[in-house]
């Protein structure tokens, strides 16, 4: 969709919802900032992949490459004080929410300067002060936590909302059902954002669901829900903006299914025997960054040169983060039992 | 203790009073659980609380244990102090991902950047004829998990003070109550009206003695005291009965100091003996206090089977006064 709707005030999306085009009125700097975040995610993941290839990641790592529009579009549609919960594929959400790249990279390498002082690794990065309640190693594990954070928002009447990111795989966990049901009966301000990236590890959505759209499950909970093009930053931004307003008005949760695709394997040890090169190629043609960049260039918000400079600047920041991580010390073994209890 | 503030309360009333007083003092404290509103909880612990605090703070849920704990944890990270009620301790297994992988590990995984101040209150133990899925003592399961604190009060006075400390604690606390203590008039206590804390990680000598140390948990503390009294009257044996109160953190020193005096240790718990919590107590005592022991450590615990239904079988599975008595006499040779 992208540039086709860029100038309209309102449009009807693929699920038939009339969505207000809030993107149109955004300040140009913010529009560029969103591109910067997408580049940061892309190049952060490229660097993480290099670490994997060079054997520098002690555990594993799940890359977000190809899904950047969903994290950035959703997080820029909510306020800085709002909460998110993330997944095992969480680098993108973390970066979009404003995480410190140095501390993230250091955590991947298990360094003392990392977000979790080397205790968490890729799957356990949180930054509660910035509203990031954490990635999660358990598929679906954060859906209850997001619901609880939304309960805090409601009980404290602080006007905040929660965006709960999870994958298609998590939609088949029990906690998905029990949490959304509770959020619905209590009208909690939470946007359940299902990143349908086609595979739960190796299992295709075709083998894991007998429904056409995951968002059809909204009917089971009596809530609003829809499916969107998750590789279209503008659509993600507008949709989440719309439902964020609804949540803040006390109208309860929503289930948004964001259709996207992960370019890399599930984790560092994935031979990808379950999908074809053609399929990957097809999805790469729908590169969310390329699509968004074209919108900005066509809209004269950015020149080709500005775009190249922006990407270069991002690459150099990522290199700095990488150097910081490599040069940082490992934690002292004596710290092993620290932080078990608060 | 103020003279005019001491009243006799049951265990259930003491627990309720701790929650009421904390909720009056702190708006961040709220209850979440099944049938806790009009019904007052399966055992009546929260009776009357809906009327005082309203539906916003007495949050009655659908039957969704996993979500109850997940919601409690998420609200705790973001500034609330939830008290989640899991109707029977057997049902914590339904919520185990949220307890073991989420709540317990959040502080550590995030390098101390998040904390989870929540209490999971749950009713444990057998003796009620409720059979295998409503009678378990699963404390060893949760005690094994770093990041959790585990509390098992044996009497009304301790129940109130320990629950207040648990609510004030900044970590997830599993607070296991015993069904047979709730309304039992035999175990009422003088309970001060004002709020007071009993620190977590401190055991209590419920009865002093010189001949043998008994360490027990929850309802088994009461049964151990009964056995001790009987043997004192019949045979002049003086048992020192320690209520460990908090299983994690564990007050090992109170046990070590006692065996310095008695030289003998009997561990009593209701859970199946295999892999039970008292195995940890025995291991620590043998590591740290072997020189003071003049007999092998002995355990009296549940049999290695699920809790059976028939009264005859249930009484065989769960230790009672007679088995504790025999354990004491065996140890004293």
Interface residues (C-beta under 8 A of the other chain):
Chain A: X83 X85 X114 X115 X116 X117 X118 X119 X120 X124 X125 X126 X127 X128 X129 X133 X134 X136 X137 X138 X141 X142 X143 X144 X145 X146 X147 X148 X149 X150 X151 X152 X153 X155 X156 X174 X175 X178 X179 X181 X182 X185 X186 X338 X339 X340 X341 X342
Chain B: X30 X56 X57 X59 X61 X62 X64 X66 X67 X69 X70 X71 X72 X73 X74 X75 X76 X77 X78 X79 X80 X82 X97 X98 X101 X102 X106 X107 X108 X109 X110 X111 X112 X113 X114 X115 X116 X117 X146 X147 X149 X170 X171
